Amino acid sequence: MRIVCLCGGVGGAKLARGLYDVLEPGELTVIGNVGDDLTVLGVHVSPDLDSVLYALAGVNDEERGWGRAGETWRALESARSWGGEGWFQLGDLDLGVHLVRTEALRRGDPLSAVTERLVRAAGIEAHLLPATDDPLRTHVVTPAGRFAFQEWFVARGHRDEVDDVVVAGDEEAGPAPGVLEAIERADGIVIAPSNPYVSIDPILAVRPIRDVLASRRAACVAVSPLIGGRAVKGPLDRMLSRMAGGTTPAHVAARYAGLIDALVIDEADAPARAGVPLAVTRTLMTGREDARRLAAFTLEVVS
């Protein structure tokens, strides 16, 4: 069973790991968001790709929800002491991946090729594809001004309310090699419980990806990132309330109008109507067993 998962953020990485656990080797392809990539202290960081990479490799920090287990920050502390910027948490273990990626990108290797090598080095039997190899960057428009995503999310603690999300470079960006083919060949497509505005929309901003998803032959199911109308982590509930007018399953489904055949929602959000069929289960993933259970349930819906 060939499954494609569109994914970004911590919740997306958790479900990707659940899918990886319940599928056969080689059956999972994850298409990751690169809109929040950035350069910090000279190294290229791909936070969403790395979250999936670490989760699939089983080295992610499940308690903190991001980064590597057993992480330390001595290099960052040293950089700060020498006057370097320290607002973005570059861990020592994490830094190894960034250094390898940055060196390869400077040689002219595309991000997709670098990511494939990292997946192989980690011994992962799945495919992890960036949505695009082209520069694509998410910005949020707030009453305080327009900010690059990580500046708003990390440096400013996502305290500013969001009036709009802009994906710079979307008109020029093309899909990374293998992305369209994976969607076309898929037996099922899953949109992870990620923030639609800042994790999934940047993937769909690559127009050929949206077009092939709209003309899909396989079923596409989204998993709602809300529980009881609230985000498990992050500002999504505030964003939906401000920009869409509410946080019901209907508001989530509307973000994927014409792209999904069903929406998986938590028991706390039922009963509800959303314009697409709803599948109800417990969606909170507090550990790998929860992720496996949600993945298995989602696969039943998508099949």
C-alpha positions in Angstrom: 0.0 0.0 0.0 1.7 3.2 -1.2 0.9 6.1 1.1 1.9 9.7 0.7 1.8 12.0 3.7 1.9 15.8 3.4 3.5 16.9 6.6 5.0 19.7 8.7 5.5 20.5 12.4 5.6 18.3 15.5 2.1 16.7 15.1 2.9 15.9 11.5 6.1 14.2 12.4 4.4 12.1 15.0 1.8 10.8 12.6 4.5 10.2 10.0 6.2 8.0 12.5 3.0 6.2 13.2 2.5 5.5 9.5 6.1 4.3 9.2 5.5 1.9 12.0 2.3 0.3 10.6 3.2 0.3 6.9 5.6 -2.1 5.2 9.2 -0.9 4.4 9.2 1.4 1.4 5.5 2.1 1.4 5.6 5.6 3.0 6.5 8.8 1.2 6.5 12.0 3.3 6.4 15.3 1.4 7.7 17.9 3.8 7.3 21.7 4.2 10.3 23.8 3.5 8.6 27.2 3.9 10.1 27.7 7.4 13.7 26.8 6.3 16.2 29.4 7.4 19.9 30.2 7.7 21.3 30.5 11.3 24.9 31.2 12.0 25.7 30.4 8.5 24.1 26.9 8.4 20.9 25.9 6.5 18.2 24.6 8.8 15.2 22.7 7.6 13.1 22.4 10.8 10.2 20.4 9.4 12.2 18.0 7.3 14.5 17.4 10.3 11.5 16.8 12.6 10.3 14.0 10.3 13.9 12.7 9.8 14.4 12.4 13.5 11.0 10.9 14.2 11.4 8.2 11.5 14.9 7.5 12.8 13.6 7.2 16.3 16.0 9.8 17.7 13.6 12.7 18.3 12.9 14.2 21.7 9.4 13.1 22.5 9.1 15.0 25.7 10.1 18.4 24.2 8.4 17.7 21.0 11.2 18.9 18.7 14.9 18.3 18.1 17.0 15.3 19.1 16.8 13.2 22.2 19.7 13.8 24.6 20.5 17.1 23.0 22.9 19.7 24.4 23.6 23.3 23.4 27.2 24.0 24.2 28.1 25.2 20.7 25.2 27.6 20.8 26.2 28.9 24.2 29.7 29.5 22.9 28.4 31.3 19.9 26.3 33.6 22.1 29.3 34.3 24.3 31.2 35.5 21.2 28.3 37.8 20.2 26.5 35.4 17.8 22.8 35.3 17.5 21.2 32.8 19.8 17.5 33.1 19.4 17.1 29.9 17.4 17.9 26.7 19.3 20.7 25.0 17.4 21.6 21.9 19.4 24.9 20.2 19.2 23.6 16.9 17.7 21.2 18.9 15.5 24.2 21.0 14.2 25.8 17.9 12.7 22.9 17.5 10.2 22.9 21.2 9.4 26.6 21.2 8.7 26.3 18.3 6.3 23.3 19.8 4.6 24.9 23.2 4.3 28.1 21.9 2.8 26.2 19.9 0.2 24.0 22.8 -0.8 27.0 25.0 -1.2 28.5 22.4 -3.6 25.3 22.8 -5.6 23.5 19.7 -4.6 19.7 20.1 -4.5 17.9 19.9 -1.1 16.1 16.7 -2.3 19.3 14.9 -3.0 20.8 16.0 0.4 17.7 14.8 2.2 17.8 11.5 0.4 21.3 10.9 1.6 20.4 11.8 5.2 17.5 9.4 5.1 19.8 6.6 3.9 22.4 7.5 6.5 19.7 7.1 9.2 18.7 3.7 7.9 15.1 4.8 7.2 13.1 2.6 4.9 10.8 5.4 3.7 11.0 8.4 1.3 11.3 11.9 2.6 10.9 14.6 -0.1 11.0 18.3 0.3 8.1 19.9 -1.5 10.5 21.9 -3.7 14.2 22.4 -4.2 13.6 26.1 -5.0 13.6 28.9 -2.5 10.2 29.0 -0.8 9.7 31.0 2.4 6.7 31.6 4.6 6.0 35.1 6.0 3.2 36.1 8.4 1.5 39.5 8.3 0.6 40.8 11.7 -0.5 44.2 13.2 3.2 44.7 14.1 4.4 44.1 10.6 5.5 41.3 8.3 7.9 38.7 9.6 9.7 35.6 8.3 8.0 32.6 9.9 10.8 31.6 12.3 11.2 35.2 13.5 7.5 35.3 14.3 7.2 31.8 15.7 10.5 31.5 17.7 12.0 34.9 18.2 8.7 36.6 18.9 7.1 33.6 20.5 4.1 33.7 18.0 2.5 36.3 20.2 1.4 38.5 17.3 -2.0 37.9 15.9 -1.9 36.9 12.2 -3.8 38.6 9.5 -2.3 36.8 6.5 0.2 34.2 5.5 2.4 34.8 2.4 4.5 32.2 0.7 7.3 34.0 -1.1 8.7 32.3 -4.2 5.6 30.3 -4.9 5.2 31.5 -8.4 8.7 30.2 -9.4 8.8 27.1 -7.3 8.6 23.7 -9.0 8.0 20.3 -7.3 11.1 18.4 -6.2 11.9 15.3 -8.1 9.6 12.4 -7.3 6.9 14.5 -5.6 4.3 14.5 -8.3 5.0 10.9 -9.2 4.5 9.8 -5.6 1.1 11.4 -5.4 0.1 10.0 -8.8 1.1 6.5 -7.8 -0.3 6.6 -4.3 -3.0 4.2 -3.1 -3.9 6.8 -0.4 -2.9 10.3 0.6 -2.9 11.6 4.1 -2.6 15.3 5.2 -1.1 15.2 8.7 -2.4 17.1 11.7 -0.3 20.1 10.8 -1.1 23.8 10.8 -2.9 24.3 7.5 -1.7 27.9 7.1 2.0 27.5 7.8 2.8 23.8 7.4 0.5 22.5 4.6 -0.3 25.6 2.6 3.4 26.2 1.7 3.5 22.7 0.2 0.3 23.4 -1.7 1.7 26.7 -2.8 3.8 24.8 -5.3 1.1 24.9 -7.9 1.8 21.6 -9.7 1.5 19.8 -6.3 -1.9 21.4 -5.6 -3.0 20.5 -9.2 -2.0 16.9 -9.0 -3.7 16.6 -5.6 -6.9 18.1 -7.0 -6.9 15.6 -9.8 -5.9 12.6 -7.6 -7.1 9.1 -8.3 -6.6 7.9 -4.7 -8.5 9.1 -1.7 -7.1 11.9 0.3 -7.8 12.2 4.1 -6.8 15.0 6.4 -6.4 14.6 10.1 -7.5 17.6 12.1 -4.9 19.3 14.2 -7.5 20.5 16.7 -8.9 18.8 19.7 -12.0 20.4 21.2 -11.5 23.3 18.9 -8.0 24.0 20.4 -4.5 23.4 19.1 -2.5 20.9 21.0 0.5 23.2 20.6 1.1 26.4 18.7 -1.2 29.2 17.6 -3.5 27.5 15.0 -6.7 28.0 17.0 -6.0 31.7 17.3 -5.2 31.8 13.6 -8.3 30.0 12.5 -10.5 32.1 14.8 -9.1 35.4 13.4 -8.8 34.5 9.7 -11.5 31.9 9.2 -14.0 32.8 11.9 -14.0 29.7 14.0 -12.3 26.4 15.0 -14.8 23.8 14.1 -14.2 20.8 11.9 -15.9 22.7 9.1 -13.3 25.5 9.4 -10.5 23.0 9.2 -12.0 21.2 6.2 -12.5 24.5 4.4 -8.8 25.0 4.3 -8.6 21.9 2.1 -11.7 22.5 0.0 -11.7 20.3 -3.1 -8.6 18.4 -1.9 -9.8 16.0 0.7 -12.4 13.2 0.7 -12.8 12.9 4.5 -11.6 14.5 7.7 -10.5 12.6 10.8 -11.5 14.5 14.0 -11.2 14.0 17.7 -14.0 12.7 19.8 -14.1 16.1 21.6 -15.1 17.8 18.3 -18.0 15.4 17.5 -20.8 15.6 16.5 -20.1 18.0 13.7 -20.6 18.8 10.1 -17.9 19.8 7.7 -19.0 19.4 4.1 -17.0 16.2 3.9 -17.4 12.8 5.7 -16.0 12.8 9.2 -14.3 9.9 10.9 -14.1 10.2 14.7 -11.4 8.8 17.0 -9.0 9.9 19.7 -6.4 12.0 17.9 -4.1 13.0 20.7 -0.7 11.4 20.3 1.2 11.3 23.6 3.5 8.5 22.5 4.3 6.1 19.7 1.5 3.7 20.5 -1.0 6.6 20.1 0.6 7.5 16.8 0.4 3.9 15.6 -3.3 3.7 16.6 -4.1 7.0 14.8 -2.1 6.0 11.7 -3.9 2.6 11.5 -7.3 4.3 11.9 -6.5 6.9 9.2 -5.3 4.2 6.8 -8.7 2.5 7.2 -10.4 5.7 6.3 -8.2 6.4 3.3 -8.6 2.9 2.0 
